[in-house]
Amino acid sequence: QVQLVESGGGSVQAGGSLRLSCAASGSRYSSNCMAWFRQTPGKEREGVAAIYSGGGSTYYADSVKGRFTISQDNAKDTVYLQLNSLKPEDTGMYYCAARFVLRPGRCHTGGDFNYWGQGTQVTVSS
C-alpha cells in the first residue's frame, strides 16, 4: 500500500505561481511512477505531468509544457509540481497518483494508477 498526501494548493492571480507537494509513504516499490492530475467540475480528469523515480525522466501534457515542472526528492519521498505563469484555466483539484511501471518510457499519465491522494485545490483568478 502507498499513501499519498498533497499540499500546497491555494488561490492566486493569473501569472502567479504555486508549488504543490505530494508526500508518499508505505511500499515505494510499487510506486516508481508518480504523476499529477487535475479535475474541474464538468470536465474530464486531465493528466498533467509524471516522473519516473528511478532516473527522473519526465512527461508533461502539452497544456502545461514550459510552465509546470515536476520534480522529486527521493530522500523525502516527495514529488513536487511547480506551477508558474498560472492561467484561470489551470483552476482545479490537483491529485497526486502513483503506480508501478516496468521501464521509464511507460511513466506518463495514461494507464491505471493504483494509488491516489485526496487532492489539493488550485484556484487562479483573472
C-alpha positions as CSV (number, residue, x, y, z in Angstrom):
1,Q,0.0,0.0,0.0
2,V,1.1,3.5,-0.7
3,Q,-0.4,6.6,0.9
4,L,-0.2,10.0,-0.8
5,V,-0.8,13.3,0.8
6,E,-0.9,16.5,-1.3
7,S,-0.4,20.0,-0.1
8,G,0.4,23.5,-1.4
9,G,-2.7,24.4,-3.2
10,G,-4.3,27.9,-2.9
11,S,-5.7,30.9,-4.6
12,V,-3.5,33.1,-6.8
13,Q,-4.0,35.6,-9.6
14,A,-3.2,34.9,-13.2
15,G,0.5,34.9,-13.8
16,G,1.3,33.8,-10.3
17,S,3.0,30.6,-9.0
18,L,2.4,27.8,-6.6
19,R,4.3,24.7,-5.6
20,L,2.4,21.5,-4.9
21,S,3.9,18.7,-2.8
22,C,3.0,15.0,-2.7
23,A,4.4,13.1,0.3
24,A,4.4,9.4,-0.2
25,S,4.6,6.7,2.4
26,G,4.2,2.9,2.5
27,S,5.5,0.5,-0.1
28,R,7.5,2.6,-2.5
29,Y,8.5,-0.5,-4.6
30,S,5.1,-0.4,-6.2
31,S,5.1,3.3,-7.0
32,N,8.1,4.2,-9.2
33,C,5.9,6.3,-11.5
34,M,4.4,9.4,-9.8
35,A,2.0,11.7,-11.6
36,W,-0.2,14.8,-11.1
37,F,-3.7,15.0,-12.4
38,R,-6.3,17.8,-12.3
39,Q,-10.0,17.9,-12.5
40,T,-12.6,20.7,-12.8
41,P,-16.3,20.1,-12.3
42,G,-17.9,19.2,-15.6
43,K,-14.6,18.3,-17.2
44,E,-12.7,15.0,-17.6
45,R,-9.7,14.4,-15.4
46,E,-6.5,15.6,-17.1
47,G,-3.1,14.1,-16.7
48,V,-0.7,17.0,-16.1
49,A,2.8,15.6,-15.5
50,A,4.6,12.4,-14.5
51,I,8.1,11.5,-13.2
52,Y,9.9,8.2,-13.0
53,S,11.6,7.7,-9.7
54,G,14.4,5.6,-11.0
55,G,16.0,8.2,-13.2
56,G,13.9,11.2,-13.1
57,S,12.6,11.1,-16.7
58,T,9.5,13.3,-17.0
59,Y,6.3,13.7,-19.0
60,Y,4.2,16.8,-19.5
61,A,0.8,17.4,-21.0
62,D,1.0,19.9,-23.9
63,S,-1.2,22.4,-22.0
64,V,1.4,22.8,-19.2
65,K,4.8,22.4,-21.0
66,G,7.1,25.3,-20.3
67,R,5.0,26.4,-17.3
68,F,4.9,23.5,-14.9
69,T,7.8,21.5,-13.6
70,I,7.6,18.1,-11.9
71,S,10.5,17.1,-9.6
72,Q,11.2,14.7,-6.8
73,D,13.2,14.4,-3.6
74,N,13.7,10.7,-3.1
75,A,15.2,11.1,0.3
76,K,12.0,12.7,1.4
77,D,9.7,10.5,-0.7
78,T,8.1,13.7,-2.0
79,V,7.2,14.8,-5.5
80,Y,6.7,18.4,-6.4
81,L,4.8,20.3,-9.1
82,Q,5.9,23.8,-9.6
83,L,3.2,25.8,-11.3
84,N,4.3,29.0,-13.0
85,S,2.6,31.5,-15.2
86,L,-0.8,30.3,-14.0
87,K,-3.9,30.8,-16.0
88,P,-7.5,30.7,-15.0
89,E,-7.9,27.5,-16.9
90,D,-5.4,25.9,-14.6
91,T,-8.0,26.1,-11.8
92,G,-9.0,22.7,-10.5
93,M,-8.4,20.0,-7.9
94,Y,-4.9,18.6,-8.3
95,Y,-4.3,15.0,-7.4
96,C,-1.2,13.0,-6.9
97,A,-1.1,9.4,-8.1
98,A,1.3,6.5,-8.2
99,R,1.8,3.2,-10.0
100,F,4.5,0.8,-10.9
101,V,5.9,0.6,-14.4
102,L,8.4,-1.7,-16.0
103,R,10.5,1.0,-17.7
104,P,10.8,4.8,-17.7
105,G,9.1,5.2,-21.1
106,R,6.0,3.8,-19.5
107,C,5.8,6.5,-17.0
108,H,3.2,9.0,-18.2
109,T,-0.3,10.0,-17.2
110,G,-2.0,7.2,-19.2
111,G,-2.9,3.9,-17.8
112,D,-4.3,2.9,-14.5
113,F,-2.9,4.4,-11.3
114,N,-3.3,2.3,-8.2
115,Y,-2.8,5.0,-5.6
116,W,-4.4,8.4,-5.2
117,G,-4.2,11.3,-2.8
118,Q,-7.1,13.3,-1.6
119,G,-6.3,16.3,-3.7
120,T,-5.4,20.0,-3.2
121,Q,-7.4,22.9,-4.7
122,V,-5.8,25.4,-7.1
123,T,-7.8,28.5,-8.0
124,V,-6.5,31.0,-10.4
125,S,-8.3,34.3,-10.8
126,S,-8.1,36.6,-13.8
